[in-house]
Amino acid sequence: MTNPSQSEFLWFLQLSRDGEFIGTKEKPPRKPTLAYLQSLISTAGEAGFEGLLTATNYHSEHENYTAAVAALARSAPTDPALLIAVRPGMFHPAMYAKMLATLQNLFPGRVRVNIVTGSSPAENAMYGDREDHGKRYERTREFMQILRQLWTAPPPQSFSSDLYAFENAVLDPAPVQPIPLYFGGASPVAQGIAADLADVYLMWGEREDMLAERLAQMRALEAQTGRPLRYGLRTHVIVRETEAEAREAAERLISRVDPEVRAAFVASHAHVDGVGQKRQIDMLKGLDADLMVEPGLWAGVGMARSGVGVAIVGDPQQVAAKIRRYEDMGFSSFIFSGYPHLEEARRFGELVMPLLKGGAREERAIHTDRVAPVA
């Protein structure tokens, strides 16, 4: 019998409308009400996930920090944690350190932070951020340094650089528990920042040989810094009782992609300067009609969604085996998602989580009579 997985599994807290199709001209039908967010958090917890990612982008209906505070207050203390994404250009780090410390002290153990540098200057400009790639990463490094300084060093603390300056800042009380820093980026400068300051280095799903190359690069940096890192993988997942049904579900997801939406999405690629996002875009090139990147990895989500564009696709045993291969490579943190997010979290919990964590399939990971209703 395979030993139970020791990895952490996180789901995605959808802050925009949710539905069964992506790339449509019409908005998906399900609104991200607070009741829905609470239901999604509860369902993910019952499915065996220990946290949910709240992404940050201009096109989400909700600003993610505000939504995270509301969702934490509405959900139960035993519900999963939230991994709150932040773009350093949106907040002064001294203030954000205080904001996160407050949140961790009010909701102990339920706060993590994902540092997002941003891959599109056009989207960053929507927030008033016009810095180039190099300056954004310089700012990201100092942002992370300041968070760690204010959370761990005794007050008062001061800092001075061309980017940030503050004097005699007092952060008291400090977070009751450490706040893990998650961070990703495929460029050499991003990898260096991760090696120096991150707790978890995140990668988007790619071919296994591409991931292995990145892991080797990061382990070399680990050896130089002497800091141990954990490695995380962000991808979508489509699981069904059979492989054929999973493939059909994948095709259904993109079956209503509108040609105008697709054309506008492709045009937006011209504004991308992030290395990781470019790698996702490039994976779609030259694929067969089935859009399979390698066995069990499908690139269809990238037809209409930025960020990670691939999904693990298969029956429960195939999906679990793919995750086990990633674990063997060195990954120990996984962030999954699927459309619609509540139903797919439940499905993963029922079909895959028992294969990873142990327990008979017939016991089912979720008891649907205990799942909060969908608003």
Secondary structure, DSSP 8 states (H G I E B T S, - for coil): -------EEEEE---S-B-S-SS-SS--SB---HHHHHHHHHHHHHHT--EEEE---TTSSS-HHHHHHHHHHHS-TTS-EEEEEE-GGGS-HHHHHHHHHHHHHHSTT-EEEEE---S-HHHHHHTT----HHHHHHHHHHHHHHHHHHHHS-S-EEEE-SS-EEEEE---S--SS---EEEE--SHHHHHHHHHH-SEEEEE---HHHHHHHHHHHHHHHHHH----EEEEE-EEEE-SSHHHHHHHHHHHTTT--HHHHHHHHHHGGG---HHHHHHHHHTTT--TT-EEETTEE-GGGGT-SS---EEEE-HHHHHHHHHHHHHHTEEEEE---SSHHHHHHHHHHHTHHHHH-S-GGG-S--GGGS----
